[in-house]
């Protein structure tokens, strides 16, 4: 019996499994998928680990788990691991934005192009008077990946992925994957042809030991992107924070993370307010960490349906669960958002739901500020808005908010409020 295995190039590899019957075939597939699951978890643990050894970049991670860059961006392999796309610091954004705005030329890597295409935001890189440089090996790799999907038109419209989750066999419908991947690869190729300059890479005139180490250790595209930045003293725009860390070790102040790319595009008007909010919401919903947002991003998302709980806002609030979040700043953001919700006349049940989600995110990790203090600050913010014991609300509304004002330790935030929600995909309420 035979199956098609995915290969990092994007090309399907036909594998023959010599077994007597269908049950044995499925059993053998399960063994292989479980082995792959263990390998993926091991690679992701190394990717997220802070180590003095050479950090694992996204390109190296893709090679390790047998996926190409497009598949890695679209199918982040584990929900309990996050892709680190930004440093999460407003100070870093303020420091790097002037450098990016003034740069006549920037370098971009393939993962970033695919991620921006997934977000429908490739145009965020484009700015009048700015050249976008990519190494020649990136174009070759892009064509190779695109050929892998375009060469198998018979797979478009049918197919499935067999995998294991916590040791249990699963089958996922993958009938549209090849079509989506082919479309996105074509779109990125068109963007490179229209907006980018493909250049050869020679590396810096003086190759230091660290330059040589990275040139030999990174995947070919990341290595050439790194050397191009070193050769021409250019900033690198990338979602791969580990690659930016390598660049900072020998070329400080030239790395531009995704948060800075989005902020720069917002200032330049390349991304509208609505587009920016949707991009941030999609990042938060797809396992990316250190997604920076502000009050007007949240208000933009709820503007059309303030009386319903928006899951995109909930996803953004849950970003605050990361251990590196600045809690006082997050609480100030919550205060601004709460004040705006009250001014807009958002129903108290919806406000209470957002308060519950914000509190749950902030107490999800150990903090310098105790969880008790966080609870009381959220409670006090609601009392400022609605009065002690929600006295300024009607009897019905008070019942919706009172459970969140409970201060006894065993009863604080004991249950999530119930409020109608909005489905951004179907434009319906539930």
N, C-alpha and C positions, 0 to 999 in steps of 0.2 A: 504494500500500500504506500501511497505517496502523499506528501504535503509540501506546501510552499513555505519556506522559512524566509523571514525578512533579513536583509543584509544591510550593513551600515551605508552602502552606496545608494540604497533605495531599490536595488534590483532584487527580485525574488530568486531564491536559490532552491531548486528542486531537490528534495531529500527523500530517498527511498528508505522506508522502515520495513525490514523483513520480519513480519509477524504472521501468525497463522490466521487470525480473525480480527474483527472490528474491535472487540473488547480489549484484546491485547494491544491493538493500535492506539486506542484511547489511553490505555494505561501507560504506554511508552511515551506518548505525548505529554501526559501529566508529569511523568518523571523529569522530562526535559524542561517543561515549563517551571516546575518547582526549583530546579537547579538554576534556571535563569532568574527567578524571583530572588533567590538567595544572593546571587551575584549582583543584582541591581541594588538590593538593600545594603550590601557591603560597600559598593561604590558610592551610594548616596551618603552613607555614614562618613566615608572619607571626605566627600565633597563638603559636608557641613562641619567637619571637625576643624578646630583651630589648632594648627600644628606648625612646628618649626621646619618640617619637611616641605618639599615643593607642593604648594596647594594645588588641588585638583580643579582645573578650570572646566567650564561647561563643555568645551570642545573635547577635552580629555575624557570627561564623563561620558559623552556620547560614544566615543570610541570604546570605552570600557564596557558599556552595556549593549553594544551592537546596534546603535541607532544613528541615523544621520541627523544633521542639524535641524532639518525641517520636522522630522518626527519627534525630536526632543522638545521642540518648542510647542508643538501641538499636543503631544501626549506625554506630559510630565509624568514620570512613571510611578509615583507614590503620593497619595493624598496627605500623608503625615510628614512629608518632607517638603520644604519650600525652596523655590528657585530664588537666589539672592540677586536682585536686579538693581539695588540702590543701597547707598550707604546710610540712608535714613536720617540724614542730618541737614537741617535748614542752613547751618553755617557752611557746610560743604557746597551746597547749591549756590549760596551767595558769593562764595569765593570763586567758583568755577564758571558761573554764568558770564561775567565780563570777558573772561578769556575765550569762551566759546563764541560769544557774540562778535568779538574782534578778530577771530581767526579767519583768514582768507581761504584756508584749506583745512579739512579735517579728514580723518581716516575712520572708516566704519567696518565692522566685521560682519560675517554672514549670519550669525545667530541674531544679531540686532536687526538686520534687514528682514529676516523671517518673522521675528517677534513683532516688529512694527507693521508688517503686512497682516499678521493675525489680528492686530488691533485696528486695522484700517487706518493707519497713521503714518504710512511711509513718507508722506509729504511733510511730516514734522522735521525732517532733516534738511529740507530745502530752504534756503534763505538767499536773498539777492546778494550777489557778490561773493558767495561762498562756493568753493569747489569741494566735492566729495570724492575722495580718492579711495580706490580699492586695489589690492594687489592682483596681479594676473592669475595667481593660483586660485583666488576666490571665484573668478569667473569660470575657470575650468571646473572647479568643484560644483558650482551652481548648475552648469550645463550637465554634469555627470548625474547629479541628483534628479534633475528634471527629466533626463533621458530614462532614468530608472522607472519613472511612473508613466511617461508617454509611450515607452516601448511595450507596455502591457495593457493596451486598451481593453482587452477581453476581461480584465479583472475589475474594471470600473462598473459599478452597479451590482456586484455580487462579491461575497467573501466574508470571512469572519476571522477574528483573532482568538486563539486558544491560549489561555494563561492560567496561572494559579494566584489566589489571594489568600494569604495565611494558610497555605497548604491545600486549599480547596480548589478544584477545577472550575474554571469559568469560561464561557464562550461569549464574545462580544461581537455584535454586528459591526463589521468594518466595511460595509458595501460602498459608503461614500468617501472613505479615506483617500483612496487613490485619486478620485476626481478632485477633491479639495486640494490635495497636495500638488497635483499637476497644475491646477489653476494658480495657486500661490507661487509656485516656482516660476511659472510664466510671468506673473505680475512682477516678481522681483527682478527677473531678467530684463523686462521692459524698463523698470525703474533704473537699473544699472546702465542700460543703453542710453537712456534719456538724460539722466541727472548725474551720473558718476563718470569719473575718468579712471580707466584701467591702466595701471602703471607697473613696470617691472620693479623688483625689489633687490637691492644689493646689500642692504644693511649698513650700519654706521661705519665710518672710516676706521675707527678703532673699536674692534670687537672685544669687549671685556669678558671676563670669565662667566659672569652672570648672563650676558647676551648669548654666549656660546651654549651655556647650559639650557636656556630656554629654547634656543633654535633647535636643539637636539631633542628636547623633551615634549614640547607642545605639539598639538596636531598641526599639520602643514599650513592650514589657513590662518590659525591664530599666531603661529610662528612668523609668517610673513607680514601679518598685520602689525605685530609687535616690532619687527625689524624695520618696517616702513616708517613707523612713528619715530623710531630712534634715528633712522637715516636722515629724515627731513625735519626733525624737531617739530612734529605736529601733534595736536591733541587726538585722542582716540575716543570715539563715541561707542559705547558698548554696554550691553546688558550683563556681560560676564564680569562680575565684580572681582573675581579671583584673577582674571587677566589684567584688570586695571591695577590690582595690587602689585602684580609683577612689574608693570610699567612704572608705578610709583617708586619702586625700589631703586630704579636707576634713572628715572626721568620724572621727578616729583612735579605735581601740579598740572599734569597733561591728560589726566583721565576724566572722562565725562560719563557719568552713569545715566540710567534711564530717567530718574527724577529730574536731572538737570536738562536732559533733552526735552522733556515735556514742558518744564518751566520756560525754557528758551523759546520753544515754539508758541507757547501761550503769549509771551511778551511780544513776539514778532507778529502775532496774529495769524500764524500758520495753522494753529489749532484754535477753533472757536471755544467759547465757554462750555457749550454742550458737548463738543467733541472731547475736550479735556476731561470732563466729568465721566463720560462713558468709557474713555480709555482707562482711567483710574479704577472705575468699578470693575471692568473686565480683568484688570491685573489682580485686584483683590479676590475675585471669584475663581481665579485659575492658579492658585498656589504660588503667587509671587510675594516675596516679603519686602518689608521696608517701602511700602507704597505711601508716599506723602500726599496728604490731602488737607484742605482747609474748609472753613465753614461754607463758603459759597459753592464748593463742589457738591456738598451734601444738599444744599438748597436747590441747586440746579437739577439734581436727580428727582427731588420730590415735587418740583414746581407744578407739574401737570396733574398730580393726584395727591395733594397734601393730606387728605383724609384717610389714606391707606398706608400700611407699613410697606416700605420699598425694600425688597431683599438686597438690592445693590447697596443701599445705605447700611444695612445690617452687615454686609460683607466688609465694607470699609471700616465700620466701627470695630469689627473683629480683628482688623489689622493691629489694633492696640494691644492684642494679647502677646505680641512679641516681647521677649525679655529686655530688648534694647530700647524700648519706647521710653521717651521722657514723660513720666507720669504727670508732673505738674503742668506741662504744656498740653498734654492730652486732656486734663481736667479743665484747663482754660478753654480749649476748643469745645468741650462739651458744654460749658457755660454759655459760650457764644451761640452754639447750635440750639440749646434749650431756649434761650431768649428769643431767637428767630422763630422757633416753632410756636411759641406762645403768641408772638406778634401776628403770625400768620393765621392764628386760630385753629391750629391743628388739634384734633380731638385728643383729650387727655389719655385715652387708652393707647393711642399710637405713640404719644410722647413717652408714656410709661414703658412701652415695649422697647423703644430706643434706649431709654435709661437702663433698663435691665440688661440689654446687650452690651452697652458701654461698660457697665459694672462687671459683667461676666468676663469681658476681654481683659480688663485691668487687673482682675484678681486671678487670672489664669497662670501667672508666673510669680515668683518671688520678687518683691519690690523693696526699695529703700523705705518707701511709705508703706505702712502696714495695711493689710486688707481691711481691717476695721476702720482705719482712717478713710480709705477709699469709699467704703460703704457709707460712712457718715457724710462725706462730702457730696456724694450723689443724692443722698436723702435731703440734705440741707438745700441743695440746688433746687430740688422739686418743691420744697416748702417755701423757698423764696418766690417761686413762680406761682404756686397755688395756695399759699398760706399754710399755717400750722394745721396738721391733720387735714389738708386739702379743703380748708374751710371756705375758700372762695369758689368752690365748684358746686354744682348741683348735686343732689343726693345720689343720682345714678352715676354721675362722673366720679364722685368721691369714692364710690365702691370700687371703681377701676384703678384708682391711684393709691388708696390706703394701704394695700398689702406691701407696696414698695416703701412706705414711710415707717414700717415697723422697725424698731431699734433693738429689740431683744436678739441676742446672738443667734439663737437657734431658729429664729423666725425671719431674720433679715433676708430679703430677696429669695424667699423659699420657692416661689413659682413664677413662671414667665407669664406676663399679662396676655390676655386674649384680645386680639384686634384684627380687623379685616386686613388682608395683605394684597399687594399688587403684583401681577405677573408681567414683568417687562417683555417677555417673549410673546405672550398672547394678548397683551394689553387688556387683561381682565382682572377682576378682583375675586378673592376667595375668602 
